[in-house]
Amino acid sequence: MAFVQQSSPHAHSARPTSRVMLWVLIAALPGLLAQTLFFGWGNLINVVFCIAVAIASEAALLKLRKKPVAFFIKDNTAAVTGLLLGLSLPQFAPWWVSAVAVISAIVVAKQLYGGLGSNPFNPAMVGYALVLVSFPVAMTTNWAEPAMLWDGAPGFGETLATIASGQQTAVDGWTMATPLDEYKHKITTHTAAEVLNHPTFGEGVAKGWEWVNAAFLAGGLLLIGLRIISWHIPAGFLGGLIVMSLAFGNNADLYSPLSLHLLAGGTMLGAFFIATDPVSAATSHQGKLIYGAGIGILIYLIRTWGNYPDAVAFSVLLMNFAVPFIDHYTPPRTYGHHKARRGVPGSQG
């Protein structure tokens, strides 16, 4: 008879995967609400569409693999993957870009590796990175101009028609470069004061974006409070980004200030909802801190000296590569055993 060998303690989780993923879906709702209020209907439409495609793709692959479809669909992991992509993609991204991203995430990055628990890379970020590299025009020119839902934002029907049209670029009057993109490209020829006069920054840090990031921060703190995720990866993520920004970006006339790194783009979504994927992240507490810090450092490096203004997807995927190495050198201590002493055996009297 074969027995499953596991290190102690042999505790059983009180929360099934489906409930954990459901809490992730719930915690992301404030961020989705903020995106809808400040940027219109685009993200909400994307989320609904991406979740539907994710569930359909997973069901099709499970059927082909002769696996129980209903059993695996009910774990809500496909829905979370669709949610994360819907939140991350541009508001006016054409439907086929979203479909390619989701299908790539579910089929290639998850199911072809064996399904839940076997994927070495974050599925949502695999899908996002693929479409970003493959369709750069559609992924960089369809970000909505900040506009309140009830005051200036395109209506639901107009937004849906634009997404469904499949055109690579949306209406010029509805779109605008993201704050990180705008600052990075304008600061080479303008002063910080001149760049910040652009409408995308508004009167705060980044018009609308600071509220979106605050909402994802609130949702992330809820997940930590419920012990759905631990604090180690977000702390390492934000700590690495802050340290790099303070060390190299203290001159706002040369580089994006710390406030933009934290409150513009996908920083809080990445720190609390993307990097904390339990399958592709590091295992031990020490490993999670290193893993998170590595993501934060890479985000700053790519944002500052790379070609991509946000860089969360590439940073997460690069650190996914490093997870086996991190786990090897930061194993969790076996329950009931003391931490091994350092030094050469027998050298201590």
Phi, psi and omega per residue, in radians:
M1 nan 2.352 -3.133
A2 -1.630 2.388 3.133
F3 -2.040 2.552 3.065
V4 -1.410 2.181 -3.132
Q5 -1.692 2.139 3.119
Q6 -2.388 2.570 3.099
S7 -1.304 2.644 3.119
S8 -1.278 2.783 0.014
P9 -1.426 2.584 -3.098
H10 -1.584 1.217 -3.110
A11 -1.690 2.538 3.127
H12 -1.760 2.305 -3.131
S13 -1.186 2.390 3.118
A14 -1.439 -0.155 -3.087
R15 -2.036 2.067 3.037
P16 -1.225 2.819 -3.123
T17 -0.988 -0.676 -3.102
S18 -1.066 -0.675 -3.131
R19 -1.276 -0.674 3.091
V20 -1.050 -0.826 -3.140
M21 -1.153 -0.578 3.091
L22 -1.114 -0.697 3.101
W23 -1.154 -0.619 3.073
V24 -1.095 -0.755 3.088
L25 -1.050 -0.759 -3.122
I26 -1.167 -0.739 -3.092
A27 -1.172 -0.425 3.134
A28 -1.432 -0.197 -3.084
L29 -1.077 -0.696 3.085
P30 -1.033 -0.683 3.102
G31 -1.146 -0.726 3.094
L32 -1.118 -0.702 3.097
L33 -1.075 -0.768 3.132
A34 -1.123 -0.720 3.088
Q35 -1.045 -0.723 -3.121
T36 -1.200 -0.730 -3.116
L37 -1.160 -0.665 -3.012
F38 -1.756 -0.244 -3.097
F39 -2.320 0.121 3.086
G40 1.588 -2.900 -2.954
W41 -1.436 -0.116 -2.981
G42 -0.967 -0.880 -3.099
N43 -1.149 -0.655 3.115
L44 -1.096 -0.777 3.098
I45 -1.101 -0.748 3.128
N46 -1.073 -0.740 -3.118
V47 -1.085 -0.834 -3.141
V48 -1.070 -0.804 -3.128
F49 -1.130 -0.788 -3.100
C50 -1.149 -0.677 3.110
I51 -1.132 -0.740 3.136
A52 -1.096 -0.775 3.130
V53 -1.165 -0.671 -3.139
A54 -1.098 -0.806 -3.139
I55 -1.147 -0.727 3.122
A56 -1.134 -0.727 3.133
S57 -1.131 -0.772 3.140
E58 -1.126 -0.733 3.121
A59 -1.082 -0.716 -3.139
A60 -1.128 -0.767 -3.139
L61 -1.201 -0.675 3.094
L62 -1.098 -0.673 3.106
K63 -1.112 -0.756 3.128
L64 -1.132 -0.594 -3.135
R65 -1.498 0.057 3.137
K66 1.007 0.753 3.069
K67 -1.831 2.692 3.105
P68 -1.155 1.913 -3.023
V69 -1.108 -0.909 -3.063
A70 -1.064 -0.675 -3.098
F71 -1.072 -0.776 -3.082
F72 -1.432 -0.562 3.107
I73 -1.118 -0.596 -3.086
K74 -1.222 -0.155 3.115
D75 -1.347 -0.112 3.037
N76 1.195 0.109 -3.131
T77 -1.225 -0.623 3.096
A78 -1.141 -0.692 3.112
A79 -1.090 -0.689 3.126
V80 -1.155 -0.712 3.086
T81 -1.051 -0.794 3.085
G82 -1.087 -0.706 3.115
L83 -1.050 -0.855 -3.090
L84 -1.089 -0.671 3.102
L85 -1.225 -0.700 3.100
G86 -1.088 -0.609 3.099
L87 -1.299 -0.503 -3.015
S88 -1.581 -0.527 -3.061
L89 -1.288 2.701 3.091
P90 -0.999 2.593 -3.055
Q91 -1.054 -0.575 -3.115
F92 -1.893 0.399 3.111
A93 -1.035 2.307 3.128
P94 -1.059 2.651 -3.012
W95 -1.014 -0.612 -3.071
W96 -1.259 -0.475 3.041
V97 -1.161 -0.790 3.088
S98 -1.070 -0.728 -3.128
A99 -1.116 -0.756 3.119
V100 -1.092 -0.746 -3.138
A101 -1.082 -0.799 -3.095
V102 -1.197 -0.817 -3.126
I103 -1.092 -0.699 3.085
S104 -1.090 -0.720 -3.133
A105 -1.121 -0.832 -3.063
I106 -1.331 -0.856 -3.029
V107 -1.324 -0.937 -3.031
V108 -1.412 -0.913 -2.995
A109 -1.398 -0.313 -3.105
K110 -2.032 -1.123 -2.987
Q111 -1.224 -0.665 -3.139
L112 -1.204 -0.294 3.043
Y113 -1.569 -0.050 3.109
G114 2.046 -0.004 3.119
G115 1.639 -2.919 -3.052
L116 -0.979 2.274 3.116
G117 1.631 -0.182 -3.093
S118 -1.945 -0.188 -3.067
N119 -1.394 2.165 3.131
P120 -1.378 -0.286 -3.104
F121 -2.078 2.657 3.114
N122 -1.148 2.003 -3.042
P123 -1.023 -0.768 -3.110
A124 -1.073 -0.695 -3.122
M125 -1.298 -0.490 3.015
V126 -1.097 -0.826 3.119
G127 -1.090 -0.756 -3.131
Y128 -1.122 -0.825 -3.119
A129 -1.101 -0.648 -3.142
L130 -1.080 -0.840 -3.119
V131 -1.281 -0.497 3.107
L132 -1.150 -0.718 3.128
V133 -1.320 -0.663 -3.044
S134 -1.395 -0.616 -3.067
F135 -2.250 1.161 -3.047
P136 -1.109 -0.577 3.141
V137 -1.152 -0.854 -3.133
A138 -1.122 -0.522 -3.073
M139 -1.553 -0.160 -3.103
T140 -2.076 -0.191 -3.071
T141 -1.993 0.163 -3.060
N142 -2.067 0.391 3.071
W143 -1.430 2.293 -3.040
A144 -1.244 2.509 2.997
E145 -1.192 2.377 3.112
P146 -1.008 2.156 3.120
A147 -2.785 2.319 -3.128
M148 -1.092 2.547 -3.076
L149 -0.974 -0.663 -3.085
W150 -1.715 0.086 -3.066
D151 -2.557 1.401 3.015
G152 1.906 -0.377 -3.140
A153 -1.279 2.542 3.081
P154 -1.025 2.576 -3.130
G155 -1.197 2.953 -3.124
F156 -1.048 -0.805 -3.126
G157 -1.107 -0.740 3.127
E158 -1.115 -0.746 -3.141
T159 -1.137 -0.793 3.139
L160 -1.087 -0.722 3.138
A161 -1.135 -0.677 3.122
T162 -1.122 -0.795 3.128
I163 -1.133 -0.743 -3.086
A164 -1.257 -0.362 -3.120
S165 -1.157 -0.446 3.113
G166 1.381 0.102 3.131
Q167 -1.247 2.522 -3.071
Q168 -1.199 -0.512 -3.125
T169 -2.162 2.462 3.135
A170 -1.538 -3.060 3.128
V171 -1.118 2.297 -3.068
D172 -0.981 -0.704 -3.094
G173 -1.214 -0.186 -3.129
W174 -1.753 -0.221 -3.012
T175 -2.026 2.815 -3.130
M176 -2.839 2.639 3.087
A177 -1.108 2.601 3.094
T178 -1.202 2.750 -3.135
P179 -0.993 -0.740 3.141
L180 -1.114 -0.726 3.127
D181 -1.156 -0.795 -3.135
E182 -1.056 -0.821 -3.099
Y183 -1.149 -0.766 -3.064
K184 -1.073 -0.698 -3.063
H185 -1.529 -0.445 -3.114
K186 -1.544 -0.438 -3.032
I187 -1.200 -0.302 3.126
T188 -1.239 -0.394 -3.102
T189 -2.171 -0.043 -3.124
H190 -2.307 2.866 3.024
T191 -1.433 2.892 3.136
A192 -1.057 -0.708 3.140
A193 -1.083 -0.682 3.133
E194 -1.211 -0.713 -3.141
V195 -1.127 -0.731 -3.074
L196 -1.234 -0.159 3.056
N197 -1.353 -0.167 3.140
H198 -1.147 2.511 -3.085
P199 -1.010 -0.427 -3.099
T200 -1.145 -0.333 -3.127
F201 -1.637 -0.378 3.101
G202 1.028 -2.587 -3.127
E203 -1.644 -0.196 3.135
G204 -1.830 -2.518 -3.135
V205 -1.303 -0.930 -3.138
A206 -2.679 1.941 -2.959
K207 -0.865 2.032 3.137
G208 1.486 -0.690 -3.066
W209 -1.142 -0.616 -3.132
E210 -1.129 -0.587 3.115
W211 -1.289 -0.620 3.078
V212 -1.108 -0.812 3.133
N213 -1.153 -0.646 3.085
A214 -1.111 -0.654 3.128
A215 -1.182 -0.720 3.088
F216 -1.199 -0.577 3.051
L217 -1.086 -0.771 3.110
A218 -1.078 -0.768 3.097
G219 -1.105 -0.678 3.114
G220 -1.152 -0.701 3.092
L221 -1.133 -0.585 3.050
L222 -1.084 -0.761 3.126
L223 -1.116 -0.649 3.090
I224 -1.192 -0.752 3.125
G225 -1.076 -0.589 3.108
L226 -1.500 -0.030 -3.118
R227 1.078 0.538 3.000
I228 -1.310 -0.685 3.007
I229 -2.203 2.814 3.036
S230 -1.672 2.905 -3.066
W231 -1.404 -0.175 -2.924
H232 -1.152 -0.827 -3.115
I233 -1.166 -0.859 3.089
P234 -1.033 -0.685 -3.138
A235 -1.132 -0.777 3.107
G236 -1.129 -0.744 3.118
F237 -0.990 -1.004 -3.090
L238 -1.204 -0.635 3.113
G239 -1.098 -0.784 3.118
G240 -1.093 -0.719 3.127
L241 -1.157 -0.730 -3.131
I242 -1.150 -0.812 -3.121
V243 -1.060 -0.781 3.141
M244 -1.123 -0.700 -3.129
S245 -1.178 -0.706 3.120
L246 -1.213 -0.583 -3.088
A247 -1.352 -0.647 -3.010
F248 -2.077 -0.272 -3.017
G249 -2.063 0.591 -3.100
N250 -1.363 -0.142 3.093
N251 -1.803 1.822 -3.072
A252 -1.191 -0.259 3.093
D253 -1.436 -0.057 3.105
L254 -2.077 -0.697 -3.042
Y255 -2.339 2.794 3.116
S256 -1.070 2.358 3.139
P257 -1.243 2.865 -3.117
L258 -1.016 -0.675 -3.113
S259 -1.029 -0.666 3.106
L260 -1.207 -0.694 3.132
H261 -1.073 -0.631 -3.074
L262 -1.490 -0.644 -2.954
L263 -2.002 0.130 3.034
A264 -2.155 2.693 -3.130
G265 1.325 -2.704 -3.033
G266 -1.784 0.567 -3.027
T267 -1.080 -0.964 -3.069
M268 -1.261 -0.615 3.032
L269 -1.055 -0.757 3.136
G270 -1.174 -0.723 -3.055
A271 -1.198 -0.687 -2.998
F272 -1.823 -0.410 -3.029
F273 -2.034 -0.486 -3.063
I274 -1.738 -0.932 -3.092
A275 -1.141 -0.402 -3.058
T276 -1.511 0.189 3.061
D277 -0.891 2.066 -3.007
P278 -1.196 -0.352 -3.081
V279 -1.442 -0.791 -3.022
S280 -1.684 -0.019 -3.135
A281 -1.631 2.996 3.094
A282 -1.185 2.875 -2.972
T283 -1.742 -0.932 -3.046
S284 -1.371 2.883 3.121
H285 -1.084 -0.785 3.107
Q286 -1.097 -0.744 3.119
G287 -1.098 -0.667 3.125
K288 -1.127 -0.687 3.101
L289 -1.097 -0.765 3.122
I290 -1.134 -0.780 3.134
Y291 -1.038 -0.858 3.138
G292 -1.103 -0.741 3.136
A293 -1.107 -0.669 3.101
G294 -1.072 -0.707 3.107
I295 -1.120 -0.810 3.138
G296 -1.054 -0.733 3.125
I297 -1.129 -0.792 -3.140
L298 -1.118 -0.661 3.105
I299 -1.025 -0.803 -3.139
Y300 -1.110 -0.774 -3.115
L301 -1.069 -0.788 -3.105
I302 -1.247 -0.725 3.120
R303 -1.073 -0.669 -3.018
T304 -1.485 -0.767 -3.042
W305 -2.083 -0.004 3.124
G306 -1.683 -2.985 -3.085
N307 -1.684 -0.114 -3.062
Y308 -1.974 2.299 -3.016
P309 -1.308 -0.379 -3.089
D310 -1.895 -1.038 2.929
A311 1.403 0.106 3.141
V312 -1.086 -0.796 -3.076
A313 -1.065 -0.874 -3.104
F314 -1.140 -0.660 -3.138
S315 -1.150 -0.734 3.109
V316 -1.119 -0.763 -3.110
L317 -1.169 -0.677 3.096
L318 -1.114 -0.682 3.114
M319 -1.317 -0.437 2.989
N320 -1.032 -0.665 3.067
F321 -1.030 -0.635 -3.037
A322 -1.471 -0.164 -3.054
V323 -1.002 -0.805 3.107
P324 -1.009 -0.687 3.097
F325 -1.131 -0.796 3.133
I326 -1.094 -0.798 -3.130
D327 -1.108 -0.585 -3.130
H328 -1.139 -0.676 -3.069
Y329 -1.690 -0.087 3.088
T330 -2.283 1.015 -3.118
P331 -1.238 2.522 3.059
P332 -1.151 2.482 -3.129
R333 -1.217 2.302 3.133
T334 -1.137 2.362 -3.076
Y335 -1.006 2.256 3.112
G336 1.596 -0.048 -3.129
H337 -1.962 2.547 3.103
H338 -1.465 2.730 3.090
K339 -1.163 2.370 -3.092
A340 -1.127 2.468 3.108
R341 -1.276 2.573 3.109
R342 -1.542 2.741 3.089
G343 1.920 3.103 -3.106
V344 -1.401 2.281 3.139
P345 -0.984 2.348 3.095
G346 1.491 -0.022 -3.100
S347 -1.457 -0.255 -3.120
Q348 -1.728 2.279 3.128
G349 -1.397 nan nan
